[in-house]
């Protein structure tokens, strides 16, 4: 672990030195060292300016077979107004010094999917690139990303601000969040590449690791060899297309959850649907309970308690305690017996069992149980004195 951390720190320091050395060159000098005749634009790209390139790719729409569930993409925003976006940047940690040098966009148009990429050939072109991006974003009713809320959007917001370009983002859908909610316990991790491999069953072949991309752009600034960026362009293109594939997959799962048999994590799907008032969620949670998932028992007991369905909640707490000692189930059942049934002796039996059987390492929780026991004893004594 220590060796890995040192290697990671060393790589970051090396990258920071490269950024500093490049940014210390006067902006005109960075471009002036290469004449216009020496700048070779790759096939398919057009120059919007000396330092900003653009290309568009038209392909079959990966959203063509999407069944909208309304749980992810809002039904009141037309599909033509959805805009997928992804950035390739000079660093993976964000921050004010991080620049987006490649921005990919994707949108549906009829039966086609239009992929647009903006490439920053050199730093002076950033304001122009951002102004083009601003116009694309202004036409979007929904921005769709993968980890965009935590990374891409804050980074772009900073770049707009630093270039004094006023801009407000549209509504956003970050696909990382539903993937985490539904598959966190069944995937090795929740990276986009992992979702492609295990959910879409379409792993990338020969793709460049994201950690190498910043250095490839820094090298490009020195040698101006656009061919060396082809893998980066393709990586970004695939990110956009696979996001559209993933949204289609997730929406199809959520629009027909009853057909997902067996689902990887019944509890996760059941909770997701229950939180959105789909009655099928309760059925899935009950299936998870029958399969022995303790998370479903605890969650569903809270669900029934909050709705005042005490018989159902109590039934689950008692079921849990018959199988094992559970601090939450025992505490809730003791509270119910004390305050709703006024059965102090039964409540005391449960509290004593918890104190005796559970290795309660949290001093605060143990103190709360002891306080509850003392209160029950006091109530029982008072009850005896008045009888």
DRENDO-1510 file (C-alpha; in Angstrom, 1 decimal, always signed):
<recs>
REC; n; res; u; v; w
REC; 1; UNK; +0.0; +0.0; +0.0 .
REC; 2; UNK; +2.8; +2.4; +0.9 .
REC; 3; UNK; +4.7; +1.7; -2.3 .
REC; 4; UNK; +1.5; +2.3; -4.3 .
REC; 5; UNK; +0.8; +5.6; -2.6 .
REC; 6; UNK; +4.4; +6.8; -3.2 .
REC; 7; UNK; +4.1; +5.8; -6.9 .
REC; 8; UNK; +0.8; +7.6; -7.2 .
REC; 9; UNK; +2.2; +10.7; -5.5 .
REC; 10; UNK; +5.3; +10.6; -7.8 .
REC; 11; UNK; +3.1; +10.4; -10.9 .
REC; 12; UNK; +1.1; +13.4; -9.7 .
REC; 13; UNK; +4.1; +15.5; -9.0 .
REC; 14; UNK; +5.6; +14.7; -12.4 .
REC; 15; UNK; +2.3; +15.7; -14.1 .
REC; 16; UNK; +2.2; +19.0; -12.1 .
REC; 17; UNK; +5.8; +19.8; -13.2 .
REC; 18; UNK; +4.7; +19.3; -16.8 .
REC; 19; UNK; +1.7; +21.6; -16.4 .
REC; 20; UNK; +3.9; +24.2; -14.8 .
REC; 21; UNK; +6.6; +24.0; -17.5 .
REC; 22; UNK; +4.0; +24.3; -20.3 .
REC; 23; UNK; +2.0; +27.1; -18.6 .
REC; 24; UNK; +5.2; +29.1; -18.0 .
REC; 25; UNK; +5.7; +29.5; -21.8 .
REC; 26; UNK; +4.1; +32.7; -23.1 .
REC; 27; UNK; +0.8; +31.8; -24.7 .
REC; 28; UNK; +1.8; +33.1; -28.1 .
REC; 29; UNK; +5.2; +31.3; -27.9 .
REC; 30; UNK; +3.5; +27.9; -27.4 .
REC; 31; UNK; +1.8; +28.2; -30.8 .
REC; 32; UNK; +4.4; +30.4; -32.6 .
REC; 33; UNK; +7.0; +27.6; -32.4 .
REC; 34; UNK; +4.9; +25.7; -35.0 .
REC; 35; UNK; +3.8; +27.4; -38.2 .
REC; 36; UNK; +0.4; +27.1; -39.7 .
REC; 37; UNK; +1.7; +24.9; -42.4 .
REC; 38; UNK; +3.1; +22.4; -39.9 .
REC; 39; UNK; -0.3; +22.0; -38.1 .
REC; 40; UNK; -1.8; +18.9; -39.5 .
REC; 41; UNK; -5.5; +18.4; -38.8 .
REC; 42; UNK; -6.6; +14.8; -38.6 .
REC; 43; UNK; -9.2; +13.5; -41.2 .
REC; 44; UNK; -12.8; +14.3; -40.1 .
REC; 45; UNK; -11.8; +17.3; -38.0 .
REC; 46; UNK; -12.3; +20.9; -38.9 .
REC; 47; UNK; -10.5; +24.0; -37.5 .
REC; 48; UNK; -12.8; +26.5; -35.8 .
REC; 49; UNK; -9.7; +28.4; -35.0 .
REC; 50; UNK; -6.0; +27.8; -34.9 .
REC; 51; UNK; -6.3; +26.3; -31.4 .
REC; 52; UNK; -9.8; +24.7; -31.5 .
REC; 53; UNK; -10.8; +21.8; -33.6 .
REC; 54; UNK; -14.2; +20.1; -34.0 .
REC; 55; UNK; -15.6; +16.9; -35.5 .
REC; 56; UNK; -19.0; +15.4; -35.8 .
REC; 57; UNK; -19.8; +11.7; -36.2 .
REC; 58; UNK; -23.2; +10.3; -37.2 .
REC; 59; UNK; -24.1; +6.8; -36.1 .
REC; 60; UNK; -27.2; +4.7; -35.3 .
REC; 61; UNK; -28.9; +5.9; -32.2 .
REC; 62; UNK; -28.1; +3.7; -29.1 .
REC; 63; UNK; -31.3; +5.1; -27.5 .
REC; 64; UNK; -33.5; +3.6; -30.2 .
REC; 65; UNK; -34.6; +0.6; -28.1 .
REC; 66; UNK; -35.0; +2.6; -24.8 .
REC; 67; UNK; -38.2; +2.1; -22.8 .
REC; 68; UNK; -38.6; +5.2; -20.6 .
REC; 69; UNK; -39.2; +4.3; -16.9 .
REC; 70; UNK; -39.5; +8.0; -15.7 .
REC; 71; UNK; -37.3; +7.1; -12.8 .
REC; 72; UNK; -34.1; +8.4; -14.4 .
REC; 73; UNK; -34.7; +10.7; -17.4 .
REC; 74; UNK; -37.7; +13.0; -16.9 .
REC; 75; UNK; -40.6; +12.2; -19.2 .
REC; 76; UNK; -41.3; +15.9; -19.9 .
REC; 77; UNK; -38.0; +16.5; -21.6 .
REC; 78; UNK; -37.9; +15.3; -25.2 .
REC; 79; UNK; -35.2; +12.9; -26.1 .
REC; 80; UNK; -33.9; +15.3; -28.7 .
REC; 81; UNK; -33.1; +17.7; -25.9 .
REC; 82; UNK; -30.9; +15.2; -23.9 .
REC; 83; UNK; -27.2; +15.9; -24.2 .
REC; 84; UNK; -24.6; +13.4; -23.1 .
REC; 85; UNK; -21.2; +15.0; -22.2 .
REC; 86; UNK; -17.8; +13.9; -21.1 .
REC; 87; UNK; -14.4; +15.6; -20.7 .
REC; 88; UNK; -10.8; +14.6; -21.0 .
REC; 89; UNK; -8.6; +16.8; -18.8 .
REC; 90; UNK; -5.1; +17.7; -17.8 .
REC; 91; UNK; -5.6; +16.1; -14.4 .
REC; 92; UNK; -7.8; +13.5; -12.6 .
REC; 93; UNK; -8.2; +15.4; -9.3 .
REC; 94; UNK; -9.9; +18.6; -10.6 .
REC; 95; UNK; -9.0; +21.9; -9.2 .
REC; 96; UNK; -8.6; +25.4; -10.7 .
REC; 97; UNK; -5.5; +24.5; -12.6 .
REC; 98; UNK; -7.2; +21.6; -14.5 .
REC; 99; UNK; -8.2; +22.2; -18.1 .
REC; 100; UNK; -10.6; +20.3; -20.2 .
REC; 101; UNK; -8.8; +19.8; -23.6 .
REC; 102; UNK; -11.3; +17.5; -25.1 .
REC; 103; UNK; -15.1; +17.6; -24.7 .
REC; 104; UNK; -17.4; +15.0; -26.1 .
REC; 105; UNK; -21.2; +15.5; -26.7 .
REC; 106; UNK; -23.9; +13.2; -27.9 .
REC; 107; UNK; -27.5; +13.7; -28.8 .
REC; 108; UNK; -30.3; +12.0; -30.7 .
REC; 109; UNK; -31.5; +13.3; -34.0 .
REC; 110; UNK; -34.3; +11.3; -35.6 .
REC; 111; UNK; -32.9; +7.7; -35.9 .
REC; 112; UNK; -29.3; +8.9; -35.6 .
REC; 113; UNK; -27.0; +9.8; -32.8 .
REC; 114; UNK; -24.8; +12.8; -33.4 .
REC; 115; UNK; -21.4; +12.7; -31.6 .
REC; 116; UNK; -19.6; +16.1; -31.4 .
REC; 117; UNK; -16.1; +16.6; -30.1 .
REC; 118; UNK; -14.2; +19.8; -29.3 .
REC; 119; UNK; -10.5; +19.6; -29.1 .
REC; 120; UNK; -8.3; +22.3; -27.5 .
REC; 121; UNK; -5.1; +22.3; -29.6 .
REC; 122; UNK; -3.5; +24.8; -27.3 .
REC; 123; UNK; -4.4; +26.9; -24.2 .
REC; 124; UNK; -5.2; +30.2; -26.0 .
REC; 125; UNK; -8.2; +28.5; -27.6 .
REC; 126; UNK; -10.0; +27.7; -24.4 .
REC; 127; UNK; -12.4; +30.8; -24.4 .
REC; 128; UNK; -13.5; +30.1; -27.9 .
REC; 129; UNK; -14.0; +26.3; -27.2 .
REC; 130; UNK; -16.1; +27.2; -24.1 .
REC; 131; UNK; -18.3; +29.6; -26.1 .
REC; 132; UNK; -19.1; +26.9; -28.6 .
REC; 133; UNK; -19.8; +24.5; -25.8 .
REC; 134; UNK; -22.0; +27.1; -24.1 .
REC; 135; UNK; -24.2; +27.2; -27.3 .
REC; 136; UNK; -24.6; +23.4; -27.3 .
REC; 137; UNK; -25.4; +23.3; -23.6 .
REC; 138; UNK; -28.0; +26.1; -24.0 .
REC; 139; UNK; -30.0; +24.0; -26.4 .
REC; 140; UNK; -30.1; +21.0; -23.9 .
REC; 141; UNK; -32.9; +20.4; -21.5 .
REC; 142; UNK; -31.1; +17.6; -19.7 .
REC; 143; UNK; -27.3; +17.0; -19.4 .
REC; 144; UNK; -26.4; +13.3; -18.9 .
REC; 145; UNK; -23.0; +12.2; -17.6 .
REC; 146; UNK; -21.1; +9.6; -15.7 .
REC; 147; UNK; -19.7; +11.1; -12.5 .
REC; 148; UNK; -20.4; +14.5; -14.1 .
REC; 149; UNK; -22.0; +16.0; -11.0 .
REC; 150; UNK; -18.8; +15.5; -9.0 .
REC; 151; UNK; -16.2; +16.0; -11.6 .
REC; 152; UNK; -17.0; +17.2; -15.1 .
REC; 153; UNK; -19.6; +19.8; -14.2 .
REC; 154; UNK; -17.6; +21.5; -11.4 .
REC; 155; UNK; -14.6; +21.5; -13.6 .
REC; 156; UNK; -16.4; +23.2; -16.5 .
REC; 157; UNK; -18.2; +25.6; -14.2 .
REC; 158; UNK; -14.7; +26.7; -13.0 .
REC; 159; UNK; -13.4; +27.1; -16.5 .
REC; 160; UNK; -16.4; +29.2; -17.5 .
REC; 161; UNK; -15.9; +31.3; -14.4 .
REC; 162; UNK; -12.2; +31.8; -15.0 .
REC; 163; UNK; -12.8; +32.8; -18.6 .
REC; 164; UNK; -15.6; +35.2; -17.5 .
REC; 165; UNK; -18.2; +33.4; -19.5 .
REC; 166; UNK; -21.6; +33.5; -17.7 .
REC; 167; UNK; -23.4; +30.1; -17.8 .
REC; 168; UNK; -25.9; +28.1; -15.9 .
REC; 169; UNK; -26.2; +24.3; -16.3 .
REC; 170; UNK; -29.4; +22.6; -17.2 .
REC; 171; UNK; -31.0; +19.8; -15.2 .
REC; 172; UNK; -28.5; +16.9; -14.8 .
REC; 173; UNK; -28.7; +13.2; -14.7 .
REC; 174; UNK; -25.5; +11.5; -13.5 .
REC; 175; UNK; -25.7; +7.7; -14.3 .
REC; 176; UNK; -23.1; +6.9; -11.6 .
REC; 177; UNK; -25.8; +7.3; -8.9 .
REC; 178; UNK; -28.3; +4.7; -10.2 .
REC; 179; UNK; -25.5; +2.3; -10.9 .
REC; 180; UNK; -24.3; +2.7; -7.3 .
REC; 181; UNK; -27.8; +2.3; -5.9 .
REC; 182; UNK; -28.6; -0.8; -7.9 .
REC; 183; UNK; -25.3; -2.6; -8.4 .
REC; 184; UNK; -22.8; -1.4; -5.7 .
REC; 185; UNK; -22.8; -4.8; -3.9 .
REC; 186; UNK; -22.6; -6.9; -7.1 .
REC; 187; UNK; -19.9; -5.1; -9.1 .
REC; 188; UNK; -16.1; -4.9; -8.3 .
REC; 189; UNK; -16.5; -1.1; -8.5 .
REC; 190; UNK; -18.8; +1.4; -10.1 .
REC; 191; UNK; -16.5; +2.8; -12.8 .
REC; 192; UNK; -18.0; +3.2; -16.3 .
REC; 193; UNK; -15.7; +0.6; -17.7 .
REC; 194; UNK; -16.8; -1.9; -15.0 .
REC; 195; UNK; -20.5; -1.2; -15.8 .
REC; 196; UNK; -19.7; -1.8; -19.5 .
REC; 197; UNK; -18.1; -5.2; -18.8 .
REC; 198; UNK; -20.6; -6.6; -16.3 .
REC; 199; UNK; -23.9; -4.9; -17.2 .
REC; 200; UNK; -23.6; -4.2; -20.9 .
REC; 201; UNK; -21.3; -7.2; -21.3 .
REC; 202; UNK; -19.3; -5.2; -23.8 .
REC; 203; UNK; -15.8; -4.6; -22.5 .
REC; 204; UNK; -13.5; -2.3; -24.4 .
REC; 205; UNK; -10.6; -3.7; -26.4 .
REC; 206; UNK; -7.3; -1.9; -26.6 .
REC; 207; UNK; -8.6; +1.2; -24.9 .
REC; 208; UNK; -6.1; +3.6; -23.4 .
REC; 209; UNK; -6.2; +3.9; -19.5 .
REC; 210; UNK; -7.6; +7.2; -18.4 .
REC; 211; UNK; -4.6; +7.8; -16.2 .
REC; 212; UNK; -2.4; +8.1; -19.3 .
REC; 213; UNK; -4.5; +10.7; -21.1 .
REC; 214; UNK; -3.2; +13.9; -19.5 .
REC; 215; UNK; +0.4; +13.0; -20.4 .
REC; 216; UNK; -0.6; +12.3; -24.0 .
REC; 217; UNK; -2.0; +15.8; -24.4 .
REC; 218; UNK; +1.1; +17.4; -22.8 .
REC; 219; UNK; +3.2; +15.4; -25.2 .
REC; 220; UNK; +1.0; +16.6; -28.1 .
REC; 221; UNK; +1.6; +20.3; -27.1 .
REC; 222; UNK; +5.3; +19.6; -27.6 .
REC; 223; UNK; +5.3; +17.6; -30.9 .
REC; 224; UNK; +1.9; +18.6; -32.4 .
REC; 225; UNK; +1.5; +15.1; -33.6 .
REC; 226; UNK; -2.3; +14.7; -33.9 .
REC; 227; UNK; -2.0; +11.0; -34.7 .
REC; 228; UNK; -0.8; +10.4; -31.2 .
REC; 229; UNK; -4.2; +11.7; -29.9 .
REC; 230; UNK; -6.3; +9.2; -31.9 .
REC; 231; UNK; -6.6; +6.9; -29.0 .
REC; 232; UNK; -7.8; +9.7; -26.7 .
REC; 233; UNK; -10.4; +10.8; -29.3 .
REC; 234; UNK; -11.7; +7.2; -29.5 .
REC; 235; UNK; -11.7; +6.8; -25.7 .
REC; 236; UNK; -13.8; +10.0; -25.4 .
REC; 237; UNK; -16.2; +8.8; -28.2 .
REC; 238; UNK; -16.7; +5.5; -26.5 .
REC; 239; UNK; -17.4; +7.2; -23.2 .
REC; 240; UNK; -20.3; +9.0; -24.8 .
REC; 241; UNK; -21.7; +6.0; -26.7 .
REC; 242; UNK; -21.4; +3.7; -23.7 .
REC; 243; UNK; -23.2; +6.2; -21.5 .
REC; 244; UNK; -26.1; +6.1; -24.0 .
REC; 245; UNK; -26.0; +2.3; -24.0 .
REC; 246; UNK; -26.0; +2.3; -20.2 .
REC; 247; UNK; -28.9; +4.7; -19.9 .
REC; 248; UNK; -30.9; +2.4; -22.3 .
REC; 249; UNK; -30.0; -0.6; -20.2 .
REC; 250; UNK; -31.0; +1.0; -16.9 .
REC; 251; UNK; -34.2; +2.5; -18.2 .
REC; 252; UNK; -35.2; -0.9; -19.7 .
REC; 253; UNK; -34.5; -2.6; -16.3 .
REC; 254; UNK; -36.5; -0.1; -14.4 .
REC; 255; UNK; -39.4; +0.1; -16.9 .
REC; 256; UNK; -39.9; -3.7; -16.6 .
REC; 257; UNK; -38.4; -4.7; -13.3 .
REC; 258; UNK; -40.7; -7.7; -13.0 .
REC; 259; UNK; -38.8; -9.3; -16.0 .
REC; 260; UNK; -35.4; -9.0; -14.3 .
REC; 261; UNK; -35.2; -12.5; -13.0 .
REC; 262; UNK; -33.0; -13.2; -11.3 .
REC; 263; UNK; -31.8; -9.6; -10.5 .
REC; 264; UNK; -28.3; -9.2; -9.1 .
REC; 265; UNK; -29.5; -7.5; -5.9 .
REC; 266; UNK; -33.2; -7.9; -5.1 .
REC; 267; UNK; -32.9; -5.6; -2.1 .
REC; 268; UNK; -31.3; -2.8; -4.1 .
REC; 269; UNK; -33.9; -3.0; -6.8 .
REC; 270; UNK; -36.8; -3.3; -4.3 .
REC; 271; UNK; -35.6; -0.3; -2.3 .
REC; 272; UNK; -35.1; +1.8; -5.4 .
REC; 273; UNK; -38.7; +1.1; -6.6 .
REC; 274; UNK; -40.2; +1.4; -3.1 .
REC; 275; UNK; -38.6; +4.9; -2.7 .
REC; 276; UNK; -40.4; +5.8; -5.9 .
REC; 277; UNK; -43.8; +4.5; -4.7 .
REC; 278; UNK; -43.8; +1.5; -7.1 .
REC; 279; UNK; -45.7; -1.3; -5.3 .
REC; 280; UNK; -43.5; -3.9; -7.0 .
REC; 281; UNK; -40.7; -2.8; -4.7 .
REC; 282; UNK; -42.4; -4.3; -1.7 .
REC; 283; UNK; -42.8; -7.6; -3.5 .
REC; 284; UNK; -39.1; -7.6; -4.4 .
REC; 285; UNK; -38.1; -6.8; -0.8 .
REC; 286; UNK; -40.2; -9.6; +0.5 .
REC; 287; UNK; -38.6; -11.9; -2.0 .
REC; 288; UNK; -35.2; -10.8; -0.7 .
REC; 289; UNK; -36.3; -11.5; +2.8 .
REC; 290; UNK; -37.3; -15.1; +1.8 .
REC; 291; UNK; -33.8; -15.4; +0.4 .
REC; 292; UNK; -32.4; -14.5; +3.7 .
REC; 293; UNK; -31.3; -10.9; +3.1 .
REC; 294; UNK; -31.2; -9.1; +6.5 .
REC; 295; UNK; -31.0; -5.6; +4.8 .
REC; 296; UNK; -34.4; -6.1; +3.3 .
REC; 297; UNK; -35.9; -7.1; +6.7 .
REC; 298; UNK; -34.5; -4.0; +8.4 .
REC; 299; UNK; -35.4; -1.6; +5.6 .
REC; 300; UNK; -39.0; -2.9; +5.2 .
REC; 301; UNK; -39.5; -2.8; +9.0 .
REC; 302; UNK; -38.6; +0.9; +8.9 .
REC; 303; UNK; -40.9; +1.4; +5.9 .
REC; 304; UNK; -43.9; -0.1; +7.8 .
REC; 305; UNK; -43.1; +1.8; +11.0 .
REC; 306; UNK; -43.0; +5.2; +9.2 .
REC; 307; UNK; -46.4; +4.4; +7.7 .
REC; 308; UNK; -47.9; +3.3; +11.0 .
REC; 309; UNK; -48.3; -0.3; +9.9 .
REC; 310; UNK; -47.3; -1.6; +13.3 .
REC; 311; UNK; -48.4; -5.2; +12.9 .
REC; 312; UNK; -46.2; -5.6; +9.9 .
REC; 313; UNK; -43.2; -3.8; +11.4 .
REC; 314; UNK; -43.5; -5.8; +14.7 .
REC; 315; UNK; -43.8; -9.1; +12.7 .
REC; 316; UNK; -40.5; -8.3; +11.0 .
REC; 317; UNK; -38.7; -7.4; +14.3 .
REC; 318; UNK; -39.9; -10.5; +15.9 .
REC; 319; UNK; -38.8; -12.6; +12.9 .
REC; 320; UNK; -35.3; -11.1; +13.1 .
REC; 321; UNK; -35.0; -11.8; +16.8 .
REC; 322; UNK; -36.1; -15.4; +16.4 .
REC; 323; UNK; -33.2; -15.9; +14.0 .
REC; 324; UNK; -30.5; -13.7; +15.6 .
REC; 325; UNK; -29.9; -11.0; +18.1 .
REC; 326; UNK; -30.3; -7.7; +16.3 .
REC; 327; UNK; -29.7; -4.4; +18.0 .
REC; 328; UNK; -32.0; -2.3; +15.8 .
REC; 329; UNK; -34.8; -4.9; +15.7 .
REC; 330; UNK; -34.6; -5.5; +19.5 .
REC; 331; UNK; -34.5; -1.8; +20.4 .
REC; 332; UNK; -37.4; -1.0; +18.1 .
REC; 333; UNK; -39.5; -3.9; +19.5 .
REC; 334; UNK; -38.7; -2.9; +23.1 .
REC; 335; UNK; -39.8; +0.7; +22.3 .
REC; 336; UNK; -43.0; -0.6; +20.8 .
REC; 337; UNK; -43.8; -2.8; +23.7 .
REC; 338; UNK; -43.0; +0.0; +26.2 .
REC; 339; UNK; -44.8; +2.9; +24.6 .
REC; 340; UNK; -47.6; +1.3; +22.5 .
REC; 341; UNK; -48.5; -2.0; +24.3 .
REC; 342; UNK; -47.4; -0.8; +27.8 .
REC; 343; UNK; -45.9; -4.3; +28.3 .
REC; 344; UNK; -43.0; -3.2; +30.4 .
REC; 345; UNK; -41.8; -6.7; +31.5 .
REC; 346; UNK; -41.6; -8.0; +27.9 .
REC; 347; UNK; -39.7; -4.9; +26.9 .
REC; 348; UNK; -37.3; -5.4; +29.8 .
REC; 349; UNK; -36.7; -9.0; +28.7 .
REC; 350; UNK; -35.6; -7.9; +25.2 .
REC; 351; UNK; -33.3; -5.1; +26.6 .
REC; 352; UNK; -31.7; -7.6; +29.0 .
REC; 353; UNK; -31.2; -10.0; +26.1 .
REC; 354; UNK; -29.5; -7.3; +24.0 .
REC; 355; UNK; -27.2; -6.3; +26.8 .
REC; 356; UNK; -26.3; -9.9; +27.5 .
REC; 357; UNK; -25.9; -11.3; +24.0 .
REC; 358; UNK; -24.6; -8.4; +21.8 .
REC; 359; UNK; -21.0; -7.2; +21.8 .
REC; 360; UNK; -22.0; -3.5; +21.9 .
REC; 361; UNK; -18.7; -1.7; +21.2 .
REC; 362; UNK; -20.3; +1.7; +20.8 .
REC; 363; UNK; -20.3; +3.2; +24.4 .
REC; 364; UNK; -23.2; +5.6; +23.5 .
REC; 365; UNK; -25.5; +2.8; +22.3 .
REC; 366; UNK; -24.7; +0.7; +25.3 .
REC; 367; UNK; -25.4; +3.7; +27.6 .
REC; 368; UNK; -28.8; +4.2; +25.8 .
REC; 369; UNK; -29.7; +0.6; +26.4 .
REC; 370; UNK; -28.7; +0.8; +30.0 .
REC; 371; UNK; -30.7; +4.0; +30.4 .
REC; 372; UNK; -33.8; +2.3; +28.8 .
REC; 373; UNK; -33.3; -0.7; +31.2 .
REC; 374; UNK; -33.2; +1.7; +34.2 .
REC; 375; UNK; -36.3; +3.5; +33.1 .
REC; 376; UNK; -38.2; +0.3; +32.6 .
REC; 377; UNK; -37.2; -0.9; +36.0 .
REC; 378; UNK; -38.4; +2.4; +37.5 .
REC; 379; UNK; -41.7; +2.1; +35.7 .
REC; 380; UNK; -42.2; -1.5; +36.8 .
REC; 381; UNK; -41.5; -0.6; +40.5 .
REC; 382; UNK; -43.9; +2.3; +40.3 .
REC; 383; UNK; -46.5; +0.1; +38.7 .
REC; 384; UNK; -46.1; -2.4; +41.5 .
REC; 385; UNK; -46.4; +0.2; +44.2 .
REC; 386; UNK; -49.7; +1.5; +42.7 .
REC; 387; UNK; -51.3; -1.9; +42.3 .
</recs>
